[in-house]
Amino acid sequence: MTSASLRVLERSVYGGPNLYSRRPMIRIRVDLGILDQYPSDRLPGLGEALRSLLPGLADHGCSYGEPGGFLRRLAEGTWLGHIIEHVAIELQTKAGAAVTRGKTRKVRGKPGQYDILYCYADAPSGLAAGRAAIELVDALLPAAMQGAAGLDRIAPALDSPVVDIEARVSALRAIVRKNGLGPSTAALVAEARRRHIPVFRLDKASLIQLGTGHRQRRIRASVTGATSLIGAELAANKQAAKEMLASIGIPVPYGELVRTASEAEGAATKLGWPVVVKPLDGNQGRGVTTGVADDGALRNAFERAQASASRAIVERQLIGTDHRILVVGKAVVAVAERVAAHVTGDGRSSISKLIEAVNDDPRRGVGHEAVLTRIRIDAALEALLAETDLTLASVPEAGEIVMLRGAANLSTGGSAIDRTDEIHPDNAAMAIDAAAILGLDVAGVDMIVPDIAKSARETGGGIVEVNAAPGLRMHLAPSEGTARDVARPNIASLFPKGSKSRIPVFAVTGTNGKTTTVRMLARILEEHGLTTGFTCTSGVYVGETRSTGGDASGPKSARMLLRHPRVEAAVLETARGGMLREGLAFDACDVGAVLNVTADHLGLKGIETLADLARVKAIVARNVKKSGACVLNAADPLTIGMARRVRGRIVWFTGGAASDALTPIDMHRKSGGLAVSCECGTLMLHRGGETLPIIPIANIPATLDGAARFNIENAAAAAAMAAAYGIAPGTIAAGLASFRPSFEDSPGRLSLTEAHGVRIVVDYAHNRAALTALGDLLASMRGESNARVIGMIGIPGDRRDCDLVDIGALSGRMFDVLMLRENVDLRGRPPGEANALMREGALAAGLDAAAIGLHDGEYDAAAACLAAARPGDIVVLTPTDVDGIWRLVEAWASDSGPEDVRLLQAANG
């Protein structure tokens, strides 16, 4: 590799709105090195080679917004990152993925580094296209500049030559086919998205959730969650289905259920030739033979049917053409005449060659991947030819039609002609009644009639089958006639006009206070009568029940709630890490709040400054619904700065008086805006030019009668979010009044208890701002007494050295006895280094060395704090494992005295 070589630094797959876009995108960060000095106009032949290999690039509008725009940029001179973006999009397009958007941006403060971003249909094919794009562009560079590195960070290599575009596209198409949706499901998903209905893919096949929480509906292709199991089972049992139809007067062909070839012969003789033979519960035309006219053909047909099911149906063949009538709800939405797979002779080509020519139609694919299916040569096809003394080598006369399948199914290579506007009302009514009697909300009704425009009751014919999972391909893209938008009525049947597909989503971000605000708001929403789910750093909860433990502040946990069928409102702690890693779990929230932006996690994931951190937190503010509300801290300069670029109406909050806020909150409320502040010891709601009391601070237990200033601010934020959603002040007050500083209500977020004369505070405080706020509370708790304050402190090892020293210094001023501890996961630091840095800070702050203990785990450190405590002392524990440390506290509290720590050791076990 030369110094000129491009290097891949990292990649991300964003499933929702992110730092770079509101759209799901793939991001590949590259370092161009010396190539940053070589835009395309300095690389002779690059543009011509790209146009030759990928002529579709001529359709890319790029910044000019018209076809040819990207080629102009190539000629004028553009950087390789931008070129790779367009190549990745074009490769996906050629592979059948409908993607068009992308952008490439320089990385601030990193010369030569670029973020390449582009949309994707599915992550595996999108990543593979990204790697293939880099490899292709690299291969077209002068030899001395080639040698891209770090490609394995993106995706495995495709097994094809780099510049063999057809082979590359074929490999990508296989990935799209494996991971993508079939035409029917894709059409339904596209319609749902057009209606702004959230879409979640629940498996690797076609199980899809539409909507969120208790408003969700599910589909598997055209089968919906409302499809009756009894109806589906009846439809699968073709004989039972026909009997049900006949019971209400719908014409069906006479037939018999048979188990042996001799029974089949007897049934055919009784019914009269020709007959149809099909498996009892087959589908997609498998095992179906039509036009059976003698005993020999009957035996072959019975064997084919028996290969799919142990029992078969022999029925009288109706005269006419095969039609599929699609019924959704109580209406016929599309009709297609189905034509069985066939070829037309030209007097020169063999049947085999004619099949190849038909399969060359770009509309045909394997299975259900395309709007038409390739004709497959198999034993059944050859057997059908043999019945007319033909083989694959036979050469039909010009104009001679050779039938290749007995059943007119698209899945076996058939085609379709739209007849929606021609169906007779009687035939439509029969199809609707057939779906109704079986109890199907969506049904594909197969009718054979001489003329679909005339009533089957007059011309003869009838319904031969009803299908519970009808394919939509023949209607979406018929071989002839008008395409029908059958996805629209399907989705409309699931979400009728006026119904909602979304539960309200409340997103909370900020540096400190997120978990407590989330829990307070969830309590208010429960008081309002909504079954509320919430996520936070201590787990995923539905009501009072915790579904999963651990840190649940990322998009994966949020999706768990949005998929939960009982949840009526979702409150989501939305942390920096998840937003940087995957983006948001939702496309837009009803109410989004940014509580504050203070120093934490700096130096990680490219977040070097407070301004960088504010940009990440602002992702929530920028992705509020236009009809929603963005709740911002009126006393925090960085959240105030977000107000210029948020969506939804702005709602201000402050834990102090409105006049103390840094923003002109008075002007906002006087103009009718919504705000919450704390005035004269009472939480106040400013709305529509009037001011209403919500609740006295003294009546909010979590504020400790106002001593816990940070919880006044958290309560104000929760109240502002609730008020923005239209919840009455009385309900807000009831929710806040019932929220206590206990482990049950707020585990690890100012959880208080007392035992053996020792007051114990368990709080997650893990950065300067949180510890400073906690220090103010401890000063109030200590009051005029001589109580010692004993603290356990530890922060993650991936923080900067200066942060560790600073936390140590702050702790040295806060505590009389300090137990420093490291996490099990040292995050890249050698054992003892984090403790040493914090100790350095504590000593510099004046804390005696004898008052500092060093521990390699939080259990030992917590046990040491409790063992050192005497009546009147205050013990402060800042754990990572909140549940585990609380169990230690409970064990210590239930023991005979603070000097006996045997139970602690056993619990630590």
Secondary structure as GFF3:
##gff-version 3
##sequence-region A 1 909
A	DSSP	beta_strand	7	14	.	.	.	ID=ss1
A	DSSP	beta_strand	25	31	.	.	.	ID=ss2
A	DSSP	three_ten_helix	33	37	.	.	.	ID=ss3
A	DSSP	three_ten_helix	40	42	.	.	.	ID=ss4
A	DSSP	alpha_helix	46	53	.	.	.	ID=ss5
A	DSSP	three_ten_helix	55	59	.	.	.	ID=ss6
A	DSSP	three_ten_helix	62	64	.	.	.	ID=ss7
A	DSSP	alpha_helix	69	76	.	.	.	ID=ss8
A	DSSP	alpha_helix	80	94	.	.	.	ID=ss9
A	DSSP	beta_strand	102	106	.	.	.	ID=ss10
A	DSSP	beta_strand	113	118	.	.	.	ID=ss11
A	DSSP	alpha_helix	123	139	.	.	.	ID=ss12
A	DSSP	three_ten_helix	143	145	.	.	.	ID=ss13
A	DSSP	three_ten_helix	151	153	.	.	.	ID=ss14
A	DSSP	alpha_helix	165	179	.	.	.	ID=ss15
A	DSSP	alpha_helix	183	194	.	.	.	ID=ss16
A	DSSP	beta_strand	199	201	.	.	.	ID=ss17
A	DSSP	beta_strand	207	210	.	.	.	ID=ss18
A	DSSP	three_ten_helix	213	215	.	.	.	ID=ss19
A	DSSP	beta_strand	217	220	.	.	.	ID=ss20
A	DSSP	beta_strand	223	224	.	.	.	ID=ss21
A	DSSP	alpha_helix	229	236	.	.	.	ID=ss22
A	DSSP	alpha_helix	238	247	.	.	.	ID=ss23
A	DSSP	beta_strand	255	258	.	.	.	ID=ss24
A	DSSP	alpha_helix	261	271	.	.	.	ID=ss25
A	DSSP	beta_strand	275	279	.	.	.	ID=ss26
A	DSSP	beta_strand	289	292	.	.	.	ID=ss27
A	DSSP	alpha_helix	295	306	.	.	.	ID=ss28
A	DSSP	beta_strand	312	316	.	.	.	ID=ss29
A	DSSP	beta_strand	321	328	.	.	.	ID=ss30
A	DSSP	beta_strand	331	339	.	.	.	ID=ss31
A	DSSP	beta_strand	342	344	.	.	.	ID=ss32
A	DSSP	alpha_helix	351	359	.	.	.	ID=ss33
A	DSSP	beta_strand	364	365	.	.	.	ID=ss34
A	DSSP	beta_strand	372	373	.	.	.	ID=ss35
A	DSSP	alpha_helix	379	386	.	.	.	ID=ss36
A	DSSP	beta_strand	401	403	.	.	.	ID=ss37
A	DSSP	three_ten_helix	410	412	.	.	.	ID=ss38
A	DSSP	beta_strand	415	418	.	.	.	ID=ss39
A	DSSP	three_ten_helix	420	422	.	.	.	ID=ss40
A	DSSP	alpha_helix	425	438	.	.	.	ID=ss41
A	DSSP	beta_strand	442	449	.	.	.	ID=ss42
A	DSSP	alpha_helix	456	459	.	.	.	ID=ss43
A	DSSP	beta_strand	462	467	.	.	.	ID=ss44
A	DSSP	alpha_helix	473	476	.	.	.	ID=ss45
A	DSSP	alpha_helix	487	494	.	.	.	ID=ss46
A	DSSP	beta_strand	505	509	.	.	.	ID=ss47
A	DSSP	alpha_helix	514	527	.	.	.	ID=ss48
A	DSSP	beta_strand	532	536	.	.	.	ID=ss49
A	DSSP	beta_strand	539	542	.	.	.	ID=ss50
A	DSSP	beta_strand	545	548	.	.	.	ID=ss51
A	DSSP	alpha_helix	555	562	.	.	.	ID=ss52
A	DSSP	beta_strand	569	573	.	.	.	ID=ss53
A	DSSP	alpha_helix	576	582	.	.	.	ID=ss54
A	DSSP	beta_strand	589	594	.	.	.	ID=ss55
A	DSSP	alpha_helix	610	622	.	.	.	ID=ss56
A	DSSP	beta_strand	624	633	.	.	.	ID=ss57
A	DSSP	alpha_helix	637	640	.	.	.	ID=ss58
A	DSSP	three_ten_helix	641	645	.	.	.	ID=ss59
A	DSSP	beta_strand	649	653	.	.	.	ID=ss60
A	DSSP	three_ten_helix	658	660	.	.	.	ID=ss61
A	DSSP	alpha_helix	665	670	.	.	.	ID=ss62
A	DSSP	beta_strand	674	679	.	.	.	ID=ss63
A	DSSP	beta_strand	682	687	.	.	.	ID=ss64
A	DSSP	beta_strand	690	696	.	.	.	ID=ss65
A	DSSP	three_ten_helix	697	699	.	.	.	ID=ss66
A	DSSP	three_ten_helix	701	703	.	.	.	ID=ss67
A	DSSP	alpha_helix	709	724	.	.	.	ID=ss68
A	DSSP	alpha_helix	729	737	.	.	.	ID=ss69
A	DSSP	beta_strand	751	755	.	.	.	ID=ss70
A	DSSP	beta_strand	758	762	.	.	.	ID=ss71
A	DSSP	alpha_helix	768	782	.	.	.	ID=ss72
A	DSSP	beta_strand	789	793	.	.	.	ID=ss73
A	DSSP	alpha_helix	801	814	.	.	.	ID=ss74
A	DSSP	beta_strand	817	821	.	.	.	ID=ss75
A	DSSP	alpha_helix	833	844	.	.	.	ID=ss76
A	DSSP	three_ten_helix	849	851	.	.	.	ID=ss77
A	DSSP	beta_strand	852	855	.	.	.	ID=ss78
A	DSSP	alpha_helix	858	868	.	.	.	ID=ss79
A	DSSP	beta_strand	874	877	.	.	.	ID=ss80
A	DSSP	alpha_helix	882	894	.	.	.	ID=ss81
A	DSSP	alpha_helix	902	908	.	.	.	ID=ss82
###
